[in-house]
Amino acid sequence: MASATLLKSSFLPKKSEWGASRQVAAPRPVTVSMVVVRASAYADELVKTAKTVASPGRGILAMDESNATCGKRLASIGLENTEANRQAYRTLLVTAPGLGQYISGAILFEETLYQSAVDGRKIVDILAEQGIVPGIKVDKGLVPLAGSNNESWCQGLDGLAAREAAYYQAGARFAKWRTVVSIPNGPSELAVKEAAWGLARYAAISQDNGLVPIVEPEILLDGEHGIERTFEVAQKVWAETFYAMAENNVMFEGILLKPSMVTPGAESKDKATPEQVAEYTLKLLHRRIPPSVPGIMFLSGGQSEVEAAQDALLLRAKANSLAQLGKYTSDGETAEAKEGMFVKNYSY
């Protein structure tokens, strides 16, 4: 344990000795105990997992739809929302041949983490066979933030440690937690600090239980504001988030980030070019993200026959891979694939 010696500046001789002698007794050194910050028992594994998920040319497959959202997908093709149908749908995704070439991690819903494929193999084992790291969505959704300007905060910290310990035992190695910041409603200082502190607590708890946290304070696209306003808010949000994570002793080498790209509000009259979006986004990352963070993830721009559906998934995964490497072109893309994915007031 480290220690330091300090000289007591208040040392005085006895009153009877005042003026009797000019000699002053040597001050006694005082030993001060230093606070030792305990490193996570999973530190090496966290760093390795983060680097694997952030490996060049691969991305994360978000298949963490809730059962309700999954039911909407099934209903669109005339199927009931049953566990068997959800199992078949998820089996179709994870058994796509060659998926691991482009996908490094898969975010799962809790049911999926414990679920087996239709052939009896565990879904997490199928992913591992393809070199894909299983992850788990751990937040419990957004609720109104009392005292704010009609803003939200993310719940789910209660019982998180116990849940994540169980998720680790089931095979998960990273976690996802999404909170949001709304520009049209402020954002208020309260909402920004609540979002940052909640993310920091989630990140610390995740690392203590062996899971790499994906840190995601999403700046919602809703609003008429310009790109400069988004940039201003994003800087504030990320500054608060990293400050809060430092306060909670989060190891930056063992996290991943999922920031929003810096764009104007969806209803803004001043549209930004792709070059402007890239310029502002890179400026944000350079100013606010420590170089020790191993990976930054962005959301990418998704047939009834099994082969056709799996081919479509691989096409999207490959496009995401090329985009990450700066080699993406729109050749071969359908008109539907080129459409924006923004949905006003979207929640899941």
C-alpha positions in Angstrom: 0.0 0.0 0.0 1.4 3.4 -0.9 2.1 5.9 1.8 3.3 9.5 2.1 4.9 11.6 4.8 3.6 15.0 5.6 5.1 17.7 7.8 2.7 19.0 10.5 2.7 22.7 9.8 1.0 23.4 13.2 3.8 22.1 15.4 4.5 24.4 18.4 6.8 23.9 21.5 5.3 23.9 24.9 4.3 27.4 26.2 6.9 27.1 29.0 9.6 26.8 26.4 8.6 29.9 24.5 11.7 32.1 24.4 13.7 29.7 26.5 15.3 28.1 23.6 15.4 28.7 19.9 15.6 24.9 19.3 12.5 23.3 17.9 11.9 19.6 18.2 11.9 17.7 14.9 8.4 17.2 13.6 7.0 13.7 13.7 6.1 12.3 10.3 2.5 11.3 9.8 1.7 8.3 7.6 -1.4 8.8 5.4 -3.1 5.8 4.0 -3.9 6.0 0.3 -7.2 4.7 -1.1 -6.6 1.7 -3.3 -9.0 1.3 -6.2 -9.7 -2.4 -6.7 -9.3 -3.5 -10.3 -12.0 -5.7 -11.7 -11.2 -9.4 -11.4 -12.2 -9.6 -15.1 -9.9 -6.8 -16.3 -7.9 -8.9 -18.8 -11.0 -10.6 -20.1 -12.9 -7.3 -20.5 -10.1 -5.8 -22.6 -9.9 -9.0 -24.8 -13.7 -9.0 -25.3 -13.8 -5.3 -26.2 -11.1 -5.7 -28.7 -12.8 -8.8 -30.2 -16.1 -7.0 -30.6 -14.4 -4.0 -32.1 -12.3 -6.0 -34.5 -11.8 -4.3 -38.0 -14.4 -5.1 -40.7 -17.0 -6.6 -38.4 -19.9 -5.1 -36.5 -22.6 -5.9 -33.9 -25.9 -7.6 -34.9 -28.8 -6.1 -32.8 -31.3 -8.9 -32.4 -32.5 -7.8 -29.0 -36.1 -7.1 -30.0 -38.5 -7.6 -27.1 -41.1 -10.3 -27.5 -43.6 -7.7 -28.3 -41.5 -6.2 -31.1 -40.7 -9.6 -32.4 -44.4 -10.3 -32.5 -44.9 -7.4 -34.8 -42.4 -8.8 -37.2 -44.1 -12.2 -37.1 -47.5 -10.6 -37.6 -46.3 -8.9 -40.8 -46.0 -12.4 -42.3 -49.1 -13.8 -40.8 -47.5 -15.7 -37.9 -48.6 -15.8 -34.2 -46.3 -14.4 -31.5 -45.4 -17.8 -29.9 -42.2 -18.9 -28.3 -41.8 -21.5 -31.0 -42.1 -18.9 -33.8 -39.7 -16.6 -32.1 -37.3 -19.5 -31.7 -37.5 -20.3 -35.4 -37.0 -16.6 -36.3 -33.9 -16.3 -34.2 -32.6 -19.6 -35.4 -32.8 -18.3 -38.9 -30.6 -15.4 -38.0 -27.9 -17.1 -36.1 -27.4 -20.0 -38.5 -26.8 -17.9 -41.6 -23.6 -19.4 -43.1 -20.6 -17.1 -42.8 -22.2 -14.6 -40.5 -19.1 -14.5 -38.3 -17.1 -13.1 -41.1 -18.9 -9.8 -40.8 -20.4 -9.9 -37.3 -18.3 -9.8 -34.1 -21.1 -9.6 -31.5 -24.8 -10.1 -31.2 -27.1 -8.3 -28.8 -29.7 -10.7 -27.4 -33.0 -10.3 -25.7 -33.1 -12.1 -22.3 -35.3 -14.9 -23.7 -32.8 -15.5 -26.5 -29.8 -15.8 -24.2 -31.3 -18.9 -22.6 -33.0 -20.2 -25.7 -32.0 -23.1 -27.9 -32.3 -23.2 -31.7 -34.8 -25.5 -33.4 -32.1 -28.3 -33.6 -31.5 -28.2 -29.8 -28.2 -26.4 -29.8 -28.0 -23.3 -27.5 -28.1 -20.1 -29.5 -25.1 -18.7 -27.6 -23.1 -21.8 -28.6 -24.0 -21.4 -32.2 -22.8 -17.8 -32.1 -19.6 -18.8 -30.4 -18.9 -21.4 -33.1 -19.0 -18.5 -35.6 -16.7 -16.4 -33.5 -19.5 -14.1 -32.5 -19.5 -12.7 -28.9 -23.0 -12.9 -27.2 -24.3 -9.8 -25.5 -27.4 -8.9 -23.6 -29.7 -5.9 -23.4 -29.9 -5.0 -19.6 -31.8 -1.7 -19.3 -35.5 -1.8 -18.4 -36.6 1.0 -20.7 -37.4 4.7 -20.4 -39.7 6.4 -17.9 -40.6 10.0 -17.2 -37.9 11.9 -15.2 -39.5 13.8 -12.4 -38.6 17.4 -12.1 -37.5 17.7 -15.8 -39.0 19.3 -18.9 -41.0 16.2 -20.0 -37.7 14.3 -20.3 -36.9 10.6 -19.7 -34.4 8.5 -17.8 -33.5 4.9 -18.1 -34.4 2.4 -15.3 -32.8 -1.0 -14.6 -30.1 -0.4 -12.0 -32.0 -2.2 -9.2 -30.9 -5.8 -9.2 -28.6 -5.3 -12.1 -25.6 -6.9 -10.5 -27.4 -10.2 -9.8 -28.9 -10.2 -13.3 -25.6 -9.7 -14.9 -23.9 -12.3 -12.9 -26.5 -14.8 -14.2 -26.1 -13.5 -17.7 -22.3 -14.1 -17.5 -22.9 -17.7 -16.4 -25.3 -18.1 -19.4 -22.6 -17.1 -21.8 -23.0 -13.3 -22.3 -19.8 -11.3 -22.4 -21.0 -7.7 -23.1 -24.0 -5.6 -22.2 -26.1 -2.9 -23.8 -27.9 0.0 -22.0 -29.6 2.7 -23.9 -30.6 6.1 -22.5 -31.7 9.2 -24.4 -31.3 12.9 -24.4 -33.9 15.1 -26.1 -32.8 18.5 -27.6 -36.3 20.0 -28.2 -37.0 19.5 -24.4 -33.8 21.2 -23.3 -32.0 19.2 -22.6 -32.1 20.1 -18.9 -29.0 19.9 -16.7 -30.9 17.3 -14.6 -31.6 15.1 -17.6 -28.0 15.2 -18.8 -26.5 14.4 -15.4 -29.1 11.6 -14.8 -28.3 10.0 -18.1 -24.5 10.2 -17.5 -24.6 8.9 -13.9 -27.0 6.1 -14.9 -24.6 5.0 -17.7 -21.6 5.2 -15.4 -23.3 3.0 -12.7 -24.4 0.5 -15.3 -20.8 0.4 -16.8 -19.2 -0.1 -13.4 -21.6 -2.9 -12.4 -21.2 -4.6 -15.7 -17.4 -4.6 -15.5 -17.6 -6.0 -11.9 -19.6 -8.9 -13.4 -17.4 -9.6 -16.4 -19.5 -7.9 -19.1 -18.1 -5.2 -21.4 -20.6 -2.3 -21.3 -21.7 -0.6 -24.5 -22.2 3.0 -23.4 -25.0 4.6 -25.4 -26.4 8.1 -24.6 -28.5 8.6 -27.7 -29.1 12.2 -28.8 -32.6 11.9 -30.3 -33.1 13.2 -33.8 -36.5 14.8 -33.1 -36.5 18.6 -33.5 -35.9 21.6 -35.8 -32.5 22.5 -34.5 -29.4 22.7 -36.6 -26.2 20.6 -36.6 -24.4 23.2 -34.4 -26.9 22.7 -31.6 -26.6 18.9 -31.8 -22.8 19.3 -31.7 -23.1 21.5 -28.6 -25.4 19.1 -26.8 -23.3 16.0 -27.7 -20.2 17.6 -26.3 -21.9 18.3 -23.0 -23.4 14.8 -22.8 -20.2 13.0 -23.5 -18.2 15.2 -21.2 -20.6 14.4 -18.4 -20.6 10.7 -19.2 -16.9 10.3 -19.1 -16.6 12.4 -15.9 -19.2 10.1 -14.3 -17.5 7.0 -15.5 -14.2 8.2 -14.1 -15.9 8.9 -10.7 -17.2 5.3 -10.8 -13.7 3.9 -11.6 -14.8 2.5 -14.9 -11.9 1.0 -16.9 -12.0 2.7 -20.3 -10.1 0.0 -22.0 -13.0 -2.4 -21.2 -15.9 -0.4 -22.6 -17.4 0.2 -26.1 -19.3 3.3 -27.2 -22.4 3.7 -29.3 -22.7 7.5 -30.0 -25.2 9.2 -32.3 -23.8 10.8 -35.4 -23.9 14.6 -35.2 -26.8 15.6 -37.5 -29.4 18.4 -37.6 -32.8 17.7 -36.1 -35.0 15.6 -38.4 -37.4 18.6 -38.9 -34.6 21.1 -39.5 -34.8 23.3 -42.6 -31.0 23.2 -42.9 -30.0 19.8 -44.1 -26.4 18.6 -43.7 -24.3 16.8 -46.3 -22.7 13.5 -45.5 -19.4 15.3 -45.5 -20.7 17.8 -42.9 -22.0 15.0 -40.7 -18.7 13.2 -40.9 -16.8 16.4 -40.0 -18.9 17.2 -37.0 -18.9 13.7 -35.8 -15.2 13.2 -36.0 -14.7 16.6 -34.3 -16.8 15.4 -31.4 -14.9 12.1 -31.1 -11.6 13.8 -31.1 -12.6 16.3 -28.4 -14.5 14.0 -26.1 -13.4 10.3 -26.5 -10.2 9.1 -24.7 -7.9 7.2 -27.0 -7.9 4.3 -24.5 -11.5 3.3 -25.6 -11.0 0.3 -28.0 -14.1 0.7 -30.2 -16.9 3.0 -31.3 -20.1 1.6 -32.8 -22.5 3.4 -35.1 -26.0 2.3 -36.1 -26.1 1.1 -39.7 -28.8 2.1 -42.2 -32.5 -4.8 -42.8 -38.7 -12.7 -47.4 -40.2 -15.3 -46.5 -37.7 -18.0 -47.8 -35.0 -19.0 -45.4 -32.1 -18.6 -48.0 -33.4 -15.2 -49.2 -33.7 -13.9 -45.6 -30.2 -15.1 -44.7 -28.7 -13.7 -47.9 -30.3 -10.3 -47.0 -28.8 -10.4 -43.5 -25.4 -11.2 -44.9 -25.7 -8.4 -47.4 -26.5 -5.9 -44.6 -23.7 -7.3 -42.5 -21.2 -7.0 -45.4 -22.3 -3.5 -46.1 -21.8 -2.6 -42.5 -18.3 -4.2 -42.6 -17.3 -2.2 -45.7 -18.6 1.0 -44.2 -16.5 0.5 -41.1 -13.4 0.1 -43.3 -14.3 3.2 -45.4 -14.9 1.0 -48.5 -18.7 1.0 -48.7 -20.5 1.9 -52.0 -24.2 1.7 -52.7 -23.7 -0.7 -55.7 -26.1 -3.6 -55.4 -28.3 -1.9 -52.8 -32.0 -1.9 -53.2 -34.0 1.4 -53.0 -35.5 0.3 -49.7 -32.1 -0.3 -48.2 -31.1 3.3 -49.1 -34.0 4.8 -47.2 -33.5 6.5 -43.9 -34.4 4.6 -40.8 -35.6 7.5 -38.6 -38.9 7.0 -36.9 -40.2 10.0 -34.9 -40.7 9.2 -31.2 -39.5 5.7 -31.7 -39.2 3.4 -28.7 -38.6 -0.3 -28.1 
